[in-house]
Each structure stands twice: as C-alpha cells, then as structure tokens.
Amino acid sequence: MDEDPRAAGAPPVTEQRSPEQIQADIEQTRQEVGDTVEALAHKTDVKGRVQDRVEEIKTNVKAKTPDNAQDGGKAVVEQVRRNPAPLVLGGAVLVAFLIGRRTARP
C-alpha cells in the first residue's frame, strides 16, 4: 500500500544512464506515442475508412470484371456458332408469341 503507483510498473533502476541515453529514450517514447495517436486517429476516421474500402472494392471489381465479362461473352458467341439451332428455335418461338399476342387482341 505504501508503493508509489507510478513506480509499480517501472523496472528498478540498477545503473546510471547518461543524458544522451535518457534523451534517446525520450525521443523513442515520443515516436511511439505519435504512432499510437496516428493509429487511433485512423481508426476513428470512419468516413475515411469507408472511402478507402470503397476504392479498394472498385479496384477489385475493375480488375476482375473485364476479363470475366469478355470471357463469358466469347463463350456464348462460340456456343452459338457451334450450334445455332437453339438460338434460331428460341427466336422463332418469340416471334410466334408476339404474333399471337397481336392477333389475339380485340
């Protein structure tokens, strides 16, 4: 109970340090505190983090979509060229349906 709370976590001083060593420790501590403050500021900047995430997603979509879309389109065109019957049949059914709707109206 008689302990100084500030000294409870600090290691006991066993050797004398030079002013240069103390100054170096102070500078290192300042750097660490600055880094911590910067990290906390980044975490609390919700708007900035959301914008960063949106840009990341946009970049991922742009990187993936063109190849996939082109590959898919090429595959469809190639399939129709190899076997055009289903396309022709589908077109004929669609035309017959549209003609039937027009003639069925009063």
Residue pairs with C-beta under 8 A, 6 or more apart in sequence:
17 25
42 48
42 49
43 49
80 87
